[in-house]
Amino acid sequence: MPHIPAYKNLTFPTLRAARLVKNCLNPFTCSYPRIKFDYGHDTSYVHEVSVLEMDGQFDRLDELIYVESHLSNISTKFYGEVTQQMLKHSDFPGSNNVTGLFQTMIGLKIRDQYE
């Protein structure tokens, strides 16, 4: 991912496992058939980009801690902060799927830029 000099350490979070596919109840409680995460590299408008995908939704947000343990460079102040924020705002639209997860991670990145 290209470095943007105007911002400190501005890189998107990465998934340490190239592919993280879990069937329901192993270890997640989720709606059938599964939750799938995929991470890789692609090209967008002639630029190399990192792509983080999620398909499915969490039935129990506290289980997001498992996913958080596989993410790096997410600008958290402590282990479990992403999960804590998702639980705190569980009534927000998209809180149990990728929308809420990405909004939370982007919010942490923005906070990191201003501190």
C-alpha distances in whole Angstrom, upper triangle without the diagonal:
4,7,9,13,15,14,14,11,10,7,8,11,11,14,15,18,16,19,21,24,27,31,33,34,32,31,31,33,32,33,34,32,29,26,23,19,17,13,11,9,10,11,12,13,12,9,6,6,7,10,13,16,20,23,26,27,29,33,32,30,31,29,26,26,25,22,21,22,19,16,14,13,15,17,20,23,25,25,26,25,23,26,28,27,27,30,31,30,31,33,31,30,27,27,28,25,21,22,23,21,18,20,21,17,16,19,19,15,18,20,18,18,21,23
4,6,9,12,12,12,11,9,8,10,14,14,18,19,21,20,23,25,28,31,34,36,38,36,35,34,37,35,37,37,36,33,29,27,23,21,17,15,12,13,12,13,13,12,9,8,8,10,14,16,20,23,26,29,31,32,36,35,32,33,32,29,29,28,25,24,25,22,19,17,15,17,18,22,24,26,27,28,27,25,28,30,28,29,32,33,32,33,35,32,32,29,30,30,28,24,24,25,23,20,21,22,19,17,20,20,16,18,21,18,17,21,22
4,6,9,9,9,8,7,7,11,14,15,19,20,23,22,25,27,30,33,36,37,39,37,35,35,38,36,38,39,38,35,31,28,25,23,19,18,16,17,16,16,17,16,12,12,12,13,16,18,22,25,28,31,32,33,36,36,33,33,32,29,29,29,26,24,25,23,19,17,14,16,16,20,22,25,25,27,25,24,28,29,28,28,32,32,31,33,35,32,32,30,30,31,29,25,25,26,23,20,21,22,18,17,19,18,15,16,18,16,14,18,19
4,6,6,8,8,7,9,12,15,17,21,22,25,25,27,29,32,34,38,39,40,39,37,36,39,37,39,40,39,36,32,30,26,25,21,20,18,19,17,17,17,17,13,14,13,15,18,19,23,26,29,32,32,33,37,36,33,34,33,30,30,30,27,25,26,25,21,19,15,17,16,20,22,25,26,28,25,24,28,29,27,28,32,32,31,33,34,31,31,29,29,31,29,25,25,25,23,20,21,21,18,16,18,17,14,14,17,15,12,15,17
4,5,7,9,9,11,15,18,20,24,25,28,28,30,32,35,37,41,42,43,41,40,39,41,40,42,43,42,39,36,33,30,28,25,24,22,22,21,20,20,20,17,17,17,18,21,23,26,29,33,35,35,36,40,39,35,36,36,32,32,32,30,27,28,27,24,21,17,19,18,21,23,26,28,29,27,26,30,31,29,30,34,33,33,35,37,34,34,32,32,34,32,28,28,28,26,23,23,23,21,18,20,19,15,15,17,15,12,15,17
4,7,10,9,12,15,18,21,25,26,30,29,32,33,36,38,41,42,44,42,40,39,41,40,42,43,43,40,36,34,30,29,26,25,24,24,23,21,21,21,18,19,19,20,22,24,27,29,33,35,35,36,39,38,35,35,36,32,32,33,30,27,29,28,24,22,18,19,17,21,22,25,27,29,26,25,29,30,27,29,33,32,31,33,35,32,32,31,31,33,31,28,27,27,25,22,22,22,20,17,18,18,14,13,15,13,10,12,14
4,6,6,9,12,15,18,22,23,27,27,29,30,33,35,38,39,40,39,37,36,38,37,39,41,40,37,33,31,28,27,24,23,22,23,22,21,22,22,19,19,17,18,20,21,24,27,30,32,32,33,36,35,31,32,32,28,28,29,26,24,25,25,21,18,15,15,13,17,18,22,24,25,22,22,26,26,24,26,29,28,28,30,32,29,29,28,28,30,28,25,24,24,22,19,19,19,16,14,15,14,10,10,12,10,7,10,12
4,6,9,12,14,17,20,22,25,26,28,29,32,34,37,38,39,37,35,35,37,36,39,40,39,36,32,31,27,26,23,23,22,24,24,23,24,24,20,20,18,18,21,21,25,27,30,32,32,32,35,34,30,30,31,27,26,28,25,22,23,23,19,16,12,13,11,15,16,19,21,23,21,20,24,25,23,25,28,28,27,30,32,29,30,29,28,30,28,25,25,24,22,20,20,19,16,14,15,13,10,11,12,9,7,10,10
4,6,9,11,13,17,18,21,22,25,25,29,31,34,35,36,34,32,32,34,34,36,38,37,33,29,28,24,23,20,20,19,21,21,21,23,22,19,17,16,15,18,18,22,24,28,30,30,30,33,32,28,28,28,25,24,25,22,19,20,19,16,13,9,11,10,13,15,18,19,21,19,19,22,23,22,24,27,27,27,29,31,29,29,27,26,28,26,23,23,23,20,18,18,18,14,13,15,13,9,11,12,9,8,12,12
4,7,9,12,16,18,21,21,23,24,27,29,33,34,35,33,31,30,33,32,34,35,34,31,27,26,22,21,18,18,17,19,19,18,20,20,16,15,13,13,15,16,19,21,25,27,27,28,31,30,27,27,27,23,23,24,21,19,20,19,15,13,9,10,10,13,16,19,20,21,19,18,21,23,21,22,25,25,25,27,29,26,26,24,24,26,24,20,20,20,18,15,16,15,12,11,12,11,8,9,11,9,8,12,13
4,7,9,13,14,17,17,20,21,24,26,30,31,32,30,29,28,30,30,31,33,32,28,25,22,19,17,14,14,14,15,16,16,18,18,14,13,10,10,12,12,16,19,22,25,25,26,29,28,25,26,25,21,21,22,19,17,18,16,13,10,8,9,10,13,16,18,19,20,18,17,20,22,21,21,25,25,25,26,28,26,26,23,23,24,22,18,19,19,16,14,15,15,11,11,13,12,9,11,14,11,11,15,16
4,6,10,13,15,15,17,18,21,23,26,27,29,27,25,25,27,26,28,29,28,25,21,19,15,14,11,12,12,14,15,15,18,18,15,13,10,8,9,9,12,15,18,21,21,22,26,25,22,23,22,18,19,19,16,14,16,14,10,9,7,7,10,13,16,18,18,18,17,15,18,20,18,19,22,23,22,23,26,23,23,20,20,21,18,15,15,16,13,10,12,12,9,9,12,11,8,11,14,12,13,16,18
4,7,10,12,13,15,15,18,20,23,24,26,24,22,21,24,23,25,27,26,22,18,17,13,13,10,12,13,15,17,18,21,21,18,15,12,9,10,8,12,13,17,19,19,20,23,22,19,20,19,15,15,15,12,10,12,10,7,6,5,5,8,11,14,15,14,15,14,12,15,17,16,16,20,21,21,22,24,22,22,19,18,19,17,14,15,15,11,10,12,11,8,9,12,11,9,13,14,13,14,18,18
4,6,9,9,11,12,16,18,21,23,24,22,21,20,23,23,25,26,24,21,17,15,11,10,7,9,11,14,16,17,21,21,17,15,12,8,9,7,11,13,16,19,19,20,23,23,20,20,19,15,15,14,11,10,11,8,6,5,7,8,11,13,17,17,16,16,16,14,16,19,19,18,22,23,23,23,26,24,24,21,20,20,17,14,16,17,13,12,15,14,11,13,16,14,13,16,18,16,18,21,22
4,5,7,8,9,12,14,18,20,21,18,17,17,20,20,22,23,21,18,14,12,8,8,6,9,12,15,18,19,23,23,20,17,14,10,10,7,10,11,14,17,17,18,21,21,18,19,16,13,13,12,9,9,9,6,5,6,9,10,14,15,18,17,15,16,16,14,16,19,19,18,21,23,23,23,26,24,24,20,20,19,16,14,17,17,13,13,16,15,13,15,18,16,16,19,21,19,21,24,24
4,6,9,9,13,15,19,21,22,19,17,18,22,22,24,25,23,19,16,14,11,10,8,10,13,17,20,22,25,25,22,19,16,12,13,11,13,14,17,19,20,20,23,22,20,20,18,15,14,12,10,10,9,6,6,7,10,12,15,16,19,18,16,16,18,16,17,21,21,21,23,26,26,26,29,28,27,24,23,22,20,17,20,20,17,16,20,19,16,18,21,19,18,22,23,21,23,26,26
4,5,6,10,12,16,18,19,16,16,17,20,20,22,22,20,17,14,12,9,8,8,10,13,17,20,22,26,26,23,20,17,14,13,11,12,13,16,18,19,19,22,22,20,20,17,15,15,12,10,12,10,7,9,10,14,15,19,19,22,21,18,18,20,18,19,22,23,22,24,27,27,26,29,28,28,24,23,21,19,17,21,21,17,18,21,20,18,20,23,21,21,25,26,24,26,30,29
4,7,10,13,17,19,21,18,18,18,22,21,23,22,20,17,14,11,8,6,5,7,10,14,17,20,23,23,20,17,15,11,11,10,11,12,15,17,19,20,23,24,22,23,20,18,18,15,13,14,14,10,11,13,15,17,20,21,24,24,21,21,23,20,21,25,25,23,26,29,28,28,30,29,28,24,24,22,19,17,20,21,18,18,22,21,19,21,24,23,22,25,27,26,27,31,31
4,6,10,13,16,18,15,15,16,19,18,19,19,16,13,11,8,6,5,6,9,12,15,19,21,25,25,23,19,17,13,12,10,10,10,12,14,16,17,21,21,20,21,18,16,17,14,12,14,14,10,12,14,17,18,22,22,26,24,22,21,23,20,20,24,24,22,25,28,27,26,29,27,26,22,22,20,17,16,19,20,17,17,21,21,19,21,24,24,23,27,28,27,29,32,32
4,6,10,13,14,12,11,12,15,14,16,16,14,11,8,6,5,6,9,12,16,18,22,23,27,27,25,22,19,16,14,11,10,9,11,12,14,14,17,18,17,18,14,13,14,11,9,12,12,9,11,14,17,17,21,21,24,23,20,19,21,18,18,21,22,20,22,25,25,23,26,25,24,21,20,17,15,14,18,19,16,17,20,20,18,21,23,23,23,26,27,27,29,32,32
4,7,10,12,10,10,10,13,12,14,13,11,7,6,4,6,8,11,14,18,20,24,25,29,29,27,25,22,18,16,13,11,10,10,10,12,13,16,17,17,18,14,14,15,12,11,14,15,12,14,18,21,20,24,24,27,25,22,21,23,20,19,23,23,21,22,26,25,23,26,25,24,20,20,17,15,15,18,19,17,18,22,21,20,23,26,25,26,29,30,30,32,35,35
4,6,8,6,7,7,10,9,12,11,9,6,6,6,9,11,14,18,21,23,27,28,32,33,31,28,25,22,19,16,14,11,11,10,12,11,13,14,15,16,12,12,14,11,10,14,14,13,16,19,22,22,25,24,27,25,22,20,22,20,18,22,23,20,21,24,24,22,25,25,23,20,19,16,15,15,19,19,17,19,22,22,21,24,26,26,27,30,31,31,33,36,36
4,6,5,8,7,9,8,9,8,7,5,7,8,12,14,18,21,24,26,30,31,34,35,34,31,28,25,22,19,16,13,12,10,12,12,13,14,16,17,13,14,16,13,14,17,18,17,19,23,26,25,28,27,30,28,24,22,25,22,20,23,24,21,22,26,25,23,25,25,24,21,20,16,16,17,20,21,19,22,24,24,24,27,29,29,30,33,34,34,36,39,39
4,5,7,5,5,5,7,7,7,5,7,10,13,17,20,23,27,29,32,33,36,37,36,33,30,27,24,20,18,14,13,10,10,10,10,11,14,15,11,13,15,13,14,17,18,18,20,24,27,25,29,27,30,27,24,22,24,21,19,22,23,20,20,24,23,20,22,23,22,19,18,15,15,17,20,20,19,21,24,23,24,27,28,28,30,33,33,34,36,38,38
4,5,5,5,7,10,10,10,9,10,13,16,19,22,26,29,31,35,35,39,40,38,36,32,29,26,23,20,17,16,13,13,11,11,11,14,14,10,13,15,13,14,17,18,18,21,24,27,26,29,27,29,27,23,21,23,21,18,21,23,20,20,23,24,21,23,24,24,21,20,16,17,19,22,21,20,23,26,24,25,28,29,29,31,34,34,34,37,39,39
3,5,8,9,12,12,11,9,10,12,14,17,20,23,27,29,33,34,38,38,36,33,30,27,24,21,19,16,16,14,14,12,13,13,15,14,11,13,14,11,12,16,16,15,18,22,25,24,27,26,28,25,22,20,23,21,18,21,23,21,21,24,25,22,25,26,25,22,21,17,17,19,22,22,20,23,25,24,24,28,29,28,30,33,33,33,36,38,38
4,7,9,13,13,13,10,10,12,14,17,19,23,27,29,33,33,37,38,36,33,30,26,24,20,19,16,16,14,13,11,12,11,12,12,8,10,11,8,10,13,13,13,16,20,23,22,25,23,25,23,19,17,20,18,16,19,21,18,18,22,23,20,23,24,24,21,19,16,16,18,21,20,18,21,24,22,22,26,27,26,28,31,31,31,34,36,35
4,6,9,11,11,8,8,11,13,16,19,23,26,28,32,32,36,37,35,32,29,25,23,19,17,14,13,11,10,7,8,8,9,10,6,8,10,9,10,13,14,14,16,20,23,21,24,23,25,22,19,16,19,17,14,17,19,16,16,19,20,17,20,21,20,18,16,12,13,15,18,17,16,19,21,20,20,24,25,24,26,29,29,30,33,34,34
4,7,9,11,9,9,13,15,19,22,25,29,31,34,34,38,39,37,35,31,28,25,21,19,15,14,11,9,7,6,6,9,10,8,10,13,12,13,16,17,18,20,23,26,24,27,25,27,25,21,18,20,18,15,18,19,16,15,19,19,16,18,20,19,17,15,12,13,16,18,17,17,20,22,21,22,25,26,26,28,31,31,32,34,36,36
4,6,8,7,7,11,14,17,20,24,27,29,32,32,35,37,35,33,29,26,23,20,17,13,11,8,6,5,5,7,10,12,10,11,14,13,13,16,18,18,20,23,26,24,27,25,28,26,23,20,21,19,16,19,19,16,16,19,19,16,17,18,17,15,14,10,11,13,16,16,15,18,20,20,21,24,25,26,28,30,30,31,34,36,36
4,6,7,8,12,15,18,22,25,28,29,32,32,35,37,36,34,30,27,24,21,18,14,11,8,7,7,7,10,13,15,13,14,18,17,16,20,22,21,22,26,28,26,29,28,31,29,26,23,24,21,19,22,22,18,18,22,20,17,18,19,17,15,15,11,11,14,17,17,17,20,22,22,23,26,27,28,30,32,32,34,36,38,38
3,5,9,11,15,18,22,25,28,29,32,32,35,37,36,34,30,28,24,21,18,15,11,8,9,11,10,14,16,18,16,17,20,19,18,21,23,22,24,27,30,28,31,30,33,32,29,26,27,24,22,25,25,21,22,25,24,21,22,22,20,18,18,14,14,16,19,20,20,22,24,25,25,28,29,30,32,34,35,36,38,40,41
4,7,10,13,16,20,22,26,27,30,30,33,35,34,32,29,26,22,20,16,13,10,8,10,12,12,15,17,19,17,17,20,18,17,21,22,21,23,26,29,28,31,30,33,32,28,26,27,24,22,26,26,22,23,26,25,22,24,24,22,19,19,15,14,16,19,20,20,22,24,25,25,28,30,30,31,34,35,36,38,40,41
4,6,10,13,17,20,23,24,27,28,32,33,32,29,26,23,20,17,14,11,8,6,8,9,11,13,15,17,14,14,17,15,14,17,19,17,19,23,25,24,27,27,30,28,25,23,24,21,19,23,23,20,21,24,23,20,22,22,20,17,17,14,12,14,17,18,17,19,22,22,22,25,27,27,28,31,32,32,35,37,37
4,7,10,14,17,20,22,25,25,29,30,29,26,23,20,17,13,11,7,6,5,6,8,10,12,13,15,12,11,14,12,10,14,16,14,15,19,22,20,24,23,26,25,22,20,21,18,16,20,20,17,18,22,21,18,20,20,18,15,15,11,10,10,14,15,13,15,18,18,18,21,23,23,24,27,28,29,31,33,34
4,7,10,13,17,18,22,22,26,27,25,23,20,17,14,11,8,6,5,7,9,11,14,15,15,17,14,13,15,13,11,14,15,13,14,18,20,19,23,23,26,25,22,20,22,18,18,21,21,18,20,24,23,21,23,22,20,16,16,14,11,11,14,16,14,15,18,19,18,20,23,23,23,26,28,28,30,32,33
4,7,10,14,16,19,20,24,25,22,20,17,13,10,7,5,4,7,9,11,12,16,17,16,17,14,12,14,12,9,12,13,11,11,14,17,16,20,20,24,23,20,19,20,16,16,20,20,18,20,23,22,21,23,22,20,16,16,14,11,10,13,15,12,13,16,17,15,18,20,20,20,23,25,25,27,29,30
4,7,10,12,16,17,21,21,20,17,14,11,8,6,5,7,9,12,14,16,20,20,19,21,18,15,17,15,12,14,15,12,12,14,16,17,20,21,25,24,22,21,22,19,19,23,23,20,23,26,25,24,26,24,23,19,19,18,14,12,15,17,14,14,18,18,16,18,21,21,21,24,26,25,27,30,30
4,7,10,13,15,19,19,17,14,11,7,6,5,6,9,12,15,17,19,22,23,21,22,20,17,18,16,13,14,15,11,11,12,14,15,18,20,23,23,21,21,21,18,20,23,23,21,24,27,26,25,28,26,24,21,21,20,16,14,16,18,15,14,18,18,15,17,20,20,19,22,24,23,24,28,28
4,7,11,13,16,16,14,11,9,6,5,7,9,12,15,18,20,22,26,26,25,26,23,21,22,20,16,17,18,14,13,14,15,17,20,22,26,26,24,24,24,22,23,27,26,25,28,30,29,28,31,29,27,23,24,23,20,17,19,21,18,16,20,21,18,19,22,22,20,23,26,24,25,29,30
4,7,10,13,13,10,7,6,5,6,9,11,15,17,21,23,25,29,30,28,29,27,24,25,23,19,20,21,17,16,16,16,18,21,24,27,28,26,27,26,24,26,29,28,27,30,32,31,31,33,30,29,25,26,25,22,19,20,23,20,18,21,22,19,19,23,23,20,23,26,24,25,28,29
4,7,10,10,8,6,5,6,7,10,12,16,18,22,24,27,30,31,29,31,29,26,27,26,22,23,24,21,19,19,19,20,23,26,30,30,29,29,29,26,28,31,30,28,32,34,32,32,34,31,29,26,27,26,23,19,21,23,21,19,22,23,21,20,24,24,22,24,27,26,26,29,31
4,7,6,5,5,6,8,9,13,15,19,21,25,27,29,33,34,32,34,32,29,30,29,25,26,27,24,22,22,21,22,25,28,31,33,32,32,31,28,30,33,31,30,34,35,33,34,35,32,30,27,29,29,25,21,22,25,23,20,23,25,22,21,25,25,23,24,28,27,26,29,31
4,5,5,6,7,10,10,14,15,19,21,24,26,29,33,34,32,34,32,29,30,30,26,26,28,25,23,23,22,22,25,28,31,33,32,32,31,28,30,33,30,29,33,34,32,32,34,30,28,26,27,28,24,21,21,24,22,19,21,24,21,20,23,24,22,23,26,26,25,28,30
4,6,8,10,13,14,17,19,22,24,28,30,32,36,37,35,37,36,32,34,33,29,30,31,29,26,26,24,25,27,30,33,35,35,35,33,30,33,35,33,32,36,37,34,35,36,32,30,28,30,31,27,24,23,26,25,22,23,26,24,22,25,26,23,24,28,27,26,29,31
4,7,9,13,15,18,20,24,26,30,32,34,38,39,37,39,37,34,35,34,30,30,32,29,26,26,24,26,28,31,34,36,35,36,35,32,34,37,35,34,38,39,37,37,39,35,33,31,32,33,29,26,26,29,27,24,26,28,25,24,27,28,25,26,29,28,27,30,32
4,6,10,12,16,18,22,24,28,30,32,36,37,34,36,34,31,32,31,27,27,29,26,23,22,21,22,24,27,30,32,32,32,31,29,31,34,32,31,35,36,34,35,36,33,31,29,30,31,27,24,24,26,25,21,23,25,22,20,24,24,21,23,26,25,23,27,29
4,7,10,13,16,20,23,26,28,30,34,34,32,34,32,28,29,28,25,25,26,23,20,19,18,20,22,25,29,30,30,30,29,27,29,32,30,30,33,35,33,34,35,32,31,28,29,29,26,22,23,25,23,20,22,24,21,20,23,23,20,22,25,24,23,27,28
4,6,10,13,16,19,23,25,27,30,31,28,30,28,25,26,25,21,21,23,20,17,17,16,17,19,22,26,27,26,27,26,23,26,28,27,26,30,31,29,30,32,29,27,24,25,26,22,18,19,21,19,16,19,20,17,16,20,20,17,19,23,21,21,24,26
4,7,10,14,17,20,22,23,27,28,25,27,25,21,22,21,18,18,19,16,13,13,13,14,17,20,23,24,23,23,23,20,23,26,24,23,27,28,27,28,30,27,26,22,23,23,20,16,17,19,17,14,17,18,15,15,19,18,16,19,21,20,20,24,25
4,6,10,13,17,18,20,24,25,23,24,23,19,21,20,16,17,18,15,13,14,14,15,18,20,24,24,23,23,22,19,21,24,23,21,25,27,25,25,27,24,23,20,20,20,17,13,15,17,14,12,15,17,14,14,18,18,17,19,22,21,22,25,26
4,7,10,14,15,17,21,21,19,21,19,16,17,16,12,13,15,12,10,12,13,13,16,18,22,22,20,19,19,16,18,21,20,18,21,24,22,22,24,22,20,17,17,17,13,10,12,14,11,10,13,14,12,13,16,17,16,18,21,20,21,24,26
4,7,10,12,15,18,19,18,20,18,15,17,16,12,14,16,14,12,15,16,15,19,20,24,24,22,20,20,17,18,21,20,18,21,23,22,21,23,20,19,15,16,15,11,8,11,13,11,10,14,15,14,15,18,19,18,21,23,23,24,27,28
4,7,8,11,14,16,15,17,15,12,15,14,11,13,15,13,13,16,17,16,20,20,24,23,21,19,19,16,16,19,18,16,18,21,19,18,20,18,16,13,13,11,8,6,9,11,9,10,13,14,14,15,18,19,19,21,23,24,25,28,29
4,7,10,13,15,15,18,15,14,17,16,13,16,18,16,16,19,21,20,23,23,27,26,24,21,22,18,18,21,20,17,19,22,20,18,20,19,16,13,14,11,8,7,11,13,12,13,16,17,17,18,21,22,22,25,27,27,29,31,32
4,7,10,12,13,15,13,12,16,15,13,16,18,17,17,21,23,21,24,24,27,26,23,21,21,18,17,20,19,16,17,20,19,16,18,17,15,11,12,9,7,8,11,12,12,14,16,17,18,20,22,23,24,26,27,28,30,32,33
4,7,9,9,12,11,10,14,14,12,15,17,17,17,21,23,20,23,22,25,24,22,19,19,16,14,17,16,13,14,17,15,13,14,14,12,9,9,6,5,7,10,10,10,13,15,15,16,19,20,21,23,25,26,27,29,31,32
4,5,6,9,8,8,11,12,11,13,16,16,17,20,22,20,22,21,23,22,19,16,17,14,12,14,15,11,11,15,14,11,13,14,13,10,9,5,6,9,12,11,11,14,15,15,16,19,20,21,23,25,25,27,29,31,31
4,6,9,9,10,13,14,14,16,18,19,20,23,25,23,25,23,26,24,21,18,19,16,13,15,16,12,12,15,14,11,13,14,14,12,10,7,9,13,15,13,14,17,18,18,19,22,23,23,26,28,28,29,32,33,33
4,6,6,8,10,12,12,14,16,18,19,22,24,21,23,21,23,21,18,15,16,14,11,12,14,11,9,13,13,10,13,15,15,13,11,8,11,14,16,14,13,17,18,17,18,22,22,22,24,26,26,28,30,32,31
4,5,5,8,10,11,11,14,16,16,19,21,18,20,17,19,18,15,12,12,10,7,9,10,7,6,10,10,8,11,12,13,12,8,7,9,12,13,11,10,14,15,13,15,18,18,18,21,23,22,24,27,28,28
4,5,6,9,10,11,12,15,16,18,20,18,19,17,18,16,13,10,11,10,6,8,10,8,7,11,12,10,14,15,17,15,12,10,13,15,16,14,13,16,17,15,16,20,19,18,21,24,23,24,27,28,27
4,5,6,8,9,11,13,14,17,20,18,20,17,19,17,14,11,13,11,8,11,13,11,10,14,15,13,16,18,18,16,13,11,12,14,16,14,13,16,18,16,16,20,20,20,22,25,24,25,28,29,29
4,5,5,6,9,10,11,14,16,14,16,14,17,15,12,9,11,8,6,9,11,9,9,13,13,12,16,16,17,14,11,9,10,11,14,11,9,13,14,12,13,16,17,16,18,21,21,21,25,26,26
4,5,5,6,9,10,13,15,13,15,13,15,12,9,6,9,8,6,9,11,10,11,14,15,14,18,19,20,17,14,13,14,14,17,14,12,15,16,13,13,17,18,16,18,21,21,21,24,26,25
4,5,5,7,9,13,16,14,17,15,17,15,11,9,12,11,9,13,15,13,14,17,18,17,21,21,22,19,16,14,14,15,18,16,13,16,18,16,15,19,20,18,20,23,23,23,26,28,27
4,5,5,7,10,13,12,15,14,17,15,12,10,12,10,9,13,14,12,14,17,18,17,20,20,20,17,15,13,12,12,15,14,10,12,15,13,12,16,18,16,18,21,21,21,24,26,26
4,5,5,8,11,9,12,10,13,11,8,7,9,7,7,11,12,11,13,16,16,16,20,19,20,17,15,14,14,13,15,13,10,12,14,12,10,14,15,13,15,18,18,18,21,23,22
4,6,8,11,11,13,12,14,11,8,8,11,10,10,13,15,15,16,19,20,20,23,23,24,21,18,17,17,16,19,17,14,15,18,15,14,17,18,16,17,21,20,19,23,25,24
4,7,10,11,14,13,16,14,11,12,14,12,13,16,17,16,18,21,22,21,25,24,24,21,19,18,17,15,18,17,14,15,18,16,14,17,19,17,17,21,21,20,23,25,25
4,7,7,10,11,14,13,11,11,12,10,12,15,15,15,18,20,20,20,24,22,23,20,18,17,16,14,16,15,12,12,15,13,10,13,15,13,14,17,18,16,19,22,21
4,6,8,9,12,12,11,12,13,12,14,16,17,17,20,21,22,23,26,24,25,22,20,20,19,17,18,18,14,14,16,14,11,13,15,13,12,16,16,14,17,20,19
4,6,8,11,12,12,13,13,12,15,17,17,18,21,22,22,23,26,24,25,22,21,21,20,17,19,18,14,13,15,13,10,11,13,10,9,13,13,11,13,16,16
4,6,9,10,10,11,10,9,12,14,13,14,17,18,18,20,23,21,21,19,17,18,17,15,16,14,11,10,12,10,6,8,10,7,7,11,11,10,12,15,15
4,7,9,10,12,10,10,13,14,13,15,18,18,19,21,23,22,23,21,19,21,20,18,18,16,14,13,13,11,8,9,9,6,6,9,8,6,10,12,11
4,5,7,8,6,7,10,11,11,13,15,15,17,19,22,20,22,20,18,19,19,18,18,16,13,13,14,10,9,11,10,7,8,11,10,8,12,14,12
4,7,9,7,10,12,12,12,15,17,16,18,20,23,22,25,23,21,22,22,21,21,19,16,17,17,13,12,14,13,9,11,13,11,9,13,14,11
4,6,6,9,11,10,12,14,15,16,18,20,23,23,25,23,20,21,22,21,22,19,17,18,18,14,13,16,15,12,14,16,14,13,17,18,15
4,6,8,9,9,12,13,14,15,18,19,22,22,24,22,19,19,20,19,21,18,15,17,18,14,13,17,16,13,15,18,16,15,19,20,19
4,6,5,6,9,10,11,12,14,15,19,19,21,19,16,16,17,17,18,15,13,15,16,12,12,16,15,13,15,18,16,16,20,21,20
4,5,5,6,9,10,10,12,14,17,17,19,18,15,16,17,16,17,14,12,14,13,10,10,13,12,9,13,15,13,13,17,18,17
4,5,5,6,9,10,11,12,15,15,16,14,11,12,13,13,13,10,8,10,10,7,7,11,10,8,11,14,13,14,17,18,18
4,5,5,6,9,10,10,14,14,16,14,11,11,12,13,14,11,9,12,12,9,10,14,13,12,15,17,16,17,21,22,21
4,5,5,6,9,10,13,14,16,15,12,13,15,16,16,12,11,14,14,10,12,15,13,12,16,17,16,17,21,21,20
4,5,5,6,8,11,11,14,13,10,12,14,14,13,10,9,12,10,7,10,12,10,10,14,15,13,15,18,19,18
4,5,5,6,9,9,11,10,6,8,10,11,11,7,7,10,10,7,10,13,12,12,15,16,16,18,21,21,21
4,5,5,9,10,12,12,8,9,12,14,14,10,11,14,13,11,14,16,15,15,19,20,19,21,24,24,24
4,6,8,9,13,13,10,12,15,16,15,11,12,15,13,11,14,16,14,14,18,19,17,20,22,22,22
4,5,6,9,10,7,10,12,14,12,9,11,13,11,10,13,15,13,14,18,18,17,20,22,22,22
4,6,8,9,5,7,11,13,12,9,11,14,13,12,15,17,16,17,20,21,20,23,25,25,26
4,7,9,7,9,12,15,13,10,13,16,14,14,17,19,17,19,22,22,22,25,27,27,28
4,6,6,9,11,12,10,8,11,13,11,11,15,16,14,17,19,19,20,23,24,24,26
4,6,8,9,11,8,7,11,12,11,12,16,16,16,18,20,20,21,24,25,26,28
4,6,5,7,5,5,8,10,9,11,13,14,15,17,19,19,21,23,25,26,27
4,6,8,7,4,7,10,9,9,12,14,14,15,18,19,19,22,24,24,25
4,7,8,7,8,11,12,12,14,16,16,18,20,21,22,24,26,27,28
4,6,6,7,9,10,11,13,15,16,17,19,20,22,23,25,27,28
4,6,5,6,8,10,10,12,14,15,16,18,20,21,23,25,26
4,6,5,6,9,10,11,12,14,15,16,18,20,21,23,25
4,6,5,6,9,10,10,12,14,15,16,18,20,21,23
4,6,5,6,9,10,11,13,14,16,17,19,21,21
4,5,5,6,8,10,10,12,14,15,17,19,20
4,6,5,6,9,10,10,12,14,15,17,19
4,5,5,6,9,10,11,12,15,16,17
4,5,5,6,9,10,11,13,15,16
4,5,5,6,9,10,11,13,15
4,5,5,6,9,10,11,13
4,5,5,6,9,10,11
4,5,5,6,9,10
4,5,5,7,9
4,5,5,6
4,6,5
4,6
4
